[in-house]
Amino acid sequence: MRTANWLQRQQLAVYALGVVLAVGVGVASPGSAPVIGELIEPVLAVLLYATFLEIPFVRFRRAFTNGRFIAAALGMNFLVVPVVVWGLTRFLPPEPVVLVGVFLVLLTPCIDYVIAFTDLAGGDAEQLTATTPVLLVVQLLLLPVYLWFFMGAEVAAAIDAGPFIEAFSLLIALPLTLAWLTELWAERSSRGQSWQDAMRVLPVPLMGLTLFVVIASQLPRVADSIERIAVVVPVYVAFLLVMSLLGRFAADLFDMDVSERRALVFTSTTRNSLVVLPLALALPAGYELAPAVVVTQTLVELGGMVVLTRVVPAWLVPGPSERERSSDGA
């Protein structure tokens, strides 16, 4: 437990190390990209298994105990976000390979490291954890509908359902099922509980390893297309800013307490890049840039989370003590 807590506090340093090493390997040894690329799927599968273990599947009903928060989280992620994404993508070039990556990642709310960042900002991480099963199920159901709506029938027809089904089965459904079975085992056995406790050490280093294998394997492939990918960075930054403010506004409308408000801001802004990455990797020929577009969002978001963990409690959603200090300063 101490190791897991220490890694949580050092997670940004671990992620930064993974990114720096990946860029170094990608630039210095581009020939290693195919070998490193073979590690993406197994590393992702283990990472998603470890992160899914944080979702309280065996206490699924808890997700419905706070109807106000559930309604706000669903409304922000599946009603407000699509409108914001549609507006922001009007500023992007009409390239399907870029747009499909942007839509894949921005239309799916995060279900893993958002919990850690919410906790760092003093948000209601427990409530957000209980809400993640609902967010996961709804996004899996609505993502195909959103892609068809935003990309059109022509682009939708170019996407083969086979790789999507395979990616969902092997990299999402299988880890999800194993995590659920592990939690059932942990409820019935001390060995199961020990195993689950041991797995809590893995998400942070596995996230760093995932960033390494994804960036190191993808960087040489997109080195000649950096300009095409760079156009999405302002959109990702704008998304973080807009959704942070809208999340705060929605929390006011629902009259939430401070910790719930902070949790709503984070679930409104963080996206599910690592869960949809297998889908981007499964896209047919012609969409090779899509995974890089998804990974770019991860890099922008991690930087944004560093800022939000400080800005949210200090300014955007201050607690009573912060308000008193602000009043005294005035």
C-alpha positions in Angstrom: 0.0 0.0 0.0 2.8 2.4 0.8 4.4 1.7 -2.5 1.2 2.3 -4.4 0.6 5.6 -2.5 4.2 6.7 -3.2 3.8 5.9 -6.9 0.5 7.9 -7.0 2.4 10.9 -5.7 5.2 10.4 -8.2 2.9 9.5 -11.1 3.6 12.6 -13.2 7.4 12.1 -12.9 6.9 8.5 -14.0 4.8 9.5 -17.0 7.3 12.2 -17.9 10.1 9.7 -17.8 8.2 7.4 -20.0 7.6 10.1 -22.6 11.2 11.4 -22.6 12.6 7.9 -23.0 10.1 7.1 -25.8 11.1 10.3 -27.7 14.8 9.4 -27.3 14.3 5.9 -28.5 12.0 6.9 -31.3 14.5 9.5 -32.6 17.7 7.5 -32.0 16.5 4.1 -33.0 13.5 4.3 -35.4 14.2 0.7 -36.6 13.1 -0.6 -33.2 9.6 0.7 -33.7 8.1 -2.5 -35.1 9.5 -4.6 -32.2 8.3 -2.1 -29.6 4.9 -1.9 -31.4 4.4 -5.6 -30.7 4.2 -4.8 -27.0 1.4 -2.3 -27.3 -1.5 -4.8 -27.1 -0.2 -6.9 -24.2 0.9 -3.9 -22.2 -2.5 -2.2 -22.8 -4.3 -5.4 -21.8 -2.5 -5.6 -18.5 -2.8 -1.9 -17.8 -6.6 -1.9 -18.5 -7.0 -5.0 -16.2 -5.1 -3.2 -13.4 -7.1 0.0 -13.8 -10.4 -1.8 -14.2 -9.7 -3.3 -10.8 -10.3 0.1 -9.4 -13.9 0.1 -10.6 -16.1 -1.4 -7.9 -18.1 -3.8 -10.1 -19.1 -5.9 -7.1 -20.7 -2.8 -5.6 -22.3 -1.7 -8.9 -25.4 -0.4 -7.2 -23.4 2.3 -5.5 -23.2 4.1 -8.8 -26.9 4.8 -8.5 -27.0 6.1 -5.0 -26.2 9.7 -5.9 -28.7 10.4 -8.7 -27.8 14.0 -8.9 -24.1 13.4 -9.6 -24.9 10.6 -12.0 -27.3 12.8 -14.0 -24.7 15.6 -14.1 -21.9 13.3 -15.2 -24.0 11.7 -17.9 -25.3 15.0 -19.1 -21.9 16.6 -19.3 -20.2 13.7 -21.0 -22.9 12.6 -23.4 -24.9 15.7 -24.1 -22.7 18.7 -23.6 -19.3 17.2 -24.7 -20.6 16.2 -28.2 -21.8 19.7 -28.8 -18.5 21.2 -27.7 -16.5 18.7 -29.7 -18.6 19.4 -32.8 -17.9 23.1 -32.4 -14.2 22.7 -31.8 -13.7 20.4 -34.8 -15.0 23.0 -37.1 -11.6 24.6 -36.8 -9.8 21.4 -38.0 -9.0 20.5 -41.6 -11.6 18.1 -43.1 -9.2 15.1 -43.0 -11.0 11.9 -41.9 -7.8 10.4 -40.6 -7.4 13.3 -38.2 -11.1 13.8 -37.3 -11.7 10.1 -36.5 -8.9 10.2 -34.0 -10.2 13.4 -32.4 -13.8 12.0 -32.2 -12.7 8.7 -30.8 -10.8 10.3 -27.9 -12.9 13.4 -27.1 -16.3 11.6 -27.1 -15.3 9.1 -24.4 -14.9 10.1 -20.7 -12.0 8.7 -18.8 -12.5 5.8 -16.4 -9.1 5.3 -15.0 -6.5 7.9 -14.0 -9.2 10.6 -13.6 -9.9 9.1 -10.2 -6.3 9.7 -9.1 -6.3 13.3 -10.4 -9.7 14.0 -8.7 -8.3 12.7 -5.4 -5.2 15.0 -5.8 -7.5 18.0 -6.2 -9.6 17.1 -3.1 -12.5 15.9 -5.2 -14.9 13.1 -4.4 -12.9 10.2 -5.9 -15.1 7.6 -4.2 -18.2 8.9 -5.9 -16.4 9.2 -9.2 -15.1 5.6 -8.9 -18.6 4.4 -8.3 -19.8 6.2 -11.4 -17.2 4.8 -13.7 -19.2 1.6 -14.6 -22.1 3.7 -15.9 -19.7 6.0 -17.8 -18.0 2.9 -19.3 -21.2 1.2 -20.4 -22.8 4.3 -21.9 -19.7 5.3 -23.9 -19.4 1.8 -25.3 -23.0 2.0 -26.5 -22.9 5.5 -27.8 -19.5 5.7 -29.4 -20.5 3.9 -32.6 -23.6 6.2 -32.9 -21.5 9.3 -32.4 -18.9 8.2 -35.0 -21.6 7.6 -37.6 -23.2 10.9 -36.8 -20.1 13.0 -36.9 -18.1 11.2 -39.6 -21.0 10.4 -42.0 -22.0 7.2 -43.7 -19.1 7.3 -46.2 -16.4 7.3 -43.5 -18.4 4.8 -41.4 -18.5 2.4 -44.3 -14.7 2.5 -44.6 -14.4 1.2 -41.0 -14.4 -2.6 -40.8 -16.3 -3.8 -37.7 -14.1 -6.9 -37.4 -11.0 -5.2 -35.9 -13.2 -3.2 -33.6 -14.9 -6.4 -32.3 -11.5 -8.0 -31.8 -10.1 -5.0 -30.0 -13.1 -4.8 -27.7 -13.0 -8.5 -27.0 -9.3 -8.9 -26.3 -8.3 -5.5 -24.9 -11.4 -4.3 -23.3 -14.0 -7.0 -22.6 -11.4 -9.6 -21.5 -9.6 -7.4 -19.0 -12.9 -6.1 -17.8 -14.2 -9.6 -17.2 -11.0 -10.7 -15.5 -11.2 -7.6 -13.2 -14.8 -8.4 -12.3 -13.9 -12.0 -11.5 -10.9 -10.8 -9.5 -13.1 -8.6 -7.4 -15.5 -11.4 -6.8 -12.5 -13.6 -5.7 -11.3 -10.8 -3.4 -14.6 -10.7 -1.7 -14.5 -14.4 -1.0 -10.8 -15.1 -0.4 -7.9 -13.5 1.5 -5.7 -14.6 -1.3 -7.9 -12.8 -3.8 -7.8 -9.7 -1.6 -4.0 -10.0 -1.4 -3.8 -10.3 -5.2 -6.0 -7.2 -5.7 -3.9 -5.2 -3.2 -0.8 -6.2 -5.1 -2.3 -5.0 -8.4 -2.7 -1.5 -7.0 1.0 -1.0 -7.4 0.8 -1.6 -11.2 -1.3 1.2 -12.8 1.2 4.0 -12.5 4.3 2.1 -13.8 2.1 0.4 -16.5 0.8 3.8 -17.6 4.4 5.0 -17.9 5.3 1.8 -19.9 2.3 2.3 -22.1 3.2 5.9 -22.9 6.7 4.6 -23.7 5.7 1.8 -26.1 3.0 3.8 -27.8 5.1 6.9 -28.4 8.3 5.0 -29.3 6.5 2.8 -31.8 4.4 5.6 -33.3 6.8 8.5 -33.5 8.9 7.1 -36.4 5.7 6.3 -38.3 4.4 9.9 -38.1 7.7 11.8 -38.1 6.9 13.1 -41.6 3.4 14.2 -40.6 4.0 16.2 -37.4 2.4 19.3 -38.9 -0.8 17.4 -39.7 -1.0 16.1 -36.1 0.0 19.4 -34.5 -3.3 21.1 -35.6 -5.2 19.1 -33.0 -3.2 20.4 -30.1 -5.1 23.8 -29.8 -8.4 21.9 -30.0 -7.3 19.6 -27.1 -6.2 22.6 -25.1 -9.5 24.5 -25.8 -11.5 21.4 -24.8 -9.8 21.3 -21.4 -10.5 25.0 -20.8 -14.1 25.0 -22.0 -15.1 21.8 -20.3 -13.5 22.8 -17.0 -15.6 26.0 -17.0 -18.8 24.2 -18.1 -18.2 21.5 -15.5 -18.0 24.2 -12.8 -21.2 25.9 -14.1 -23.1 22.5 -14.2 -22.0 21.8 -10.6 -23.5 25.1 -9.5 -26.8 24.3 -11.3 -26.9 20.9 -9.5 -26.0 22.6 -6.2 -23.3 20.1 -5.4 -20.9 20.2 -2.4 -17.3 21.2 -3.0 -15.9 17.7 -3.4 -18.6 16.7 -5.9 -18.1 19.9 -7.9 -14.4 19.1 -8.3 -15.2 15.5 -9.3 -17.6 16.7 -12.0 -15.0 19.1 -13.4 -12.5 16.3 -13.8 -14.9 13.8 -15.3 -16.0 16.5 -17.8 -12.5 17.2 -18.9 -10.5 13.9 -18.8 -10.9 11.5 -21.8 -10.5 7.8 -22.3 -7.5 7.8 -24.6 -6.0 4.5 -23.5 -9.2 2.6 -23.8 -10.0 3.8 -27.3 -6.4 3.5 -28.5 -6.9 -0.2 -29.4 -9.8 1.0 -31.6 -7.6 3.6 -33.3 -4.9 0.9 -33.8 -7.6 -1.4 -35.4 -8.6 1.1 -38.0 -8.1 0.0 -41.7 -5.3 1.2 -44.1 -5.4 4.9 -44.6 -5.9 5.8 -41.0 -2.4 5.3 -39.7 -2.3 8.8 -38.2 -5.3 8.2 -36.0 -3.4 6.5 -33.1 -1.0 9.4 -33.0 -3.9 11.8 -32.8 -5.2 9.9 -29.9 -1.8 9.7 -28.1 -1.4 13.5 -28.6 -4.5 14.0 -26.6 -3.0 12.0 -23.8 0.1 14.1 -23.7 -1.9 17.4 -23.7 -4.2 16.1 -21.1 -1.5 15.0 -18.7 0.0 18.5 -18.8 -3.5 19.9 -18.3 -4.1 17.7 -15.3 -0.9 19.1 -13.6 -2.5 22.5 -13.9 -6.0 21.5 -13.0 -5.0 19.7 -9.8 -3.8 23.1 -8.6 -6.2 25.5 -10.3 -9.4 23.6 -9.4 -9.0 23.7 -5.6 -7.3 27.1 -5.5 -9.5 29.0 -7.9 -12.1 27.2 -9.9 -13.8 25.3 -7.1 -12.3 26.6 -3.8 -13.2 25.2 -0.4 -14.3 27.3 2.5 -10.7 28.0 3.6 -9.7 29.1 0.1 -12.6 31.5 0.0 -11.7 33.0 3.3 -8.1 33.5 2.2 -9.4 35.1 -1.0 -11.7 37.4 1.0 -8.9 38.4 3.4 -6.7 39.2 0.5 -9.3 41.4 -1.0 
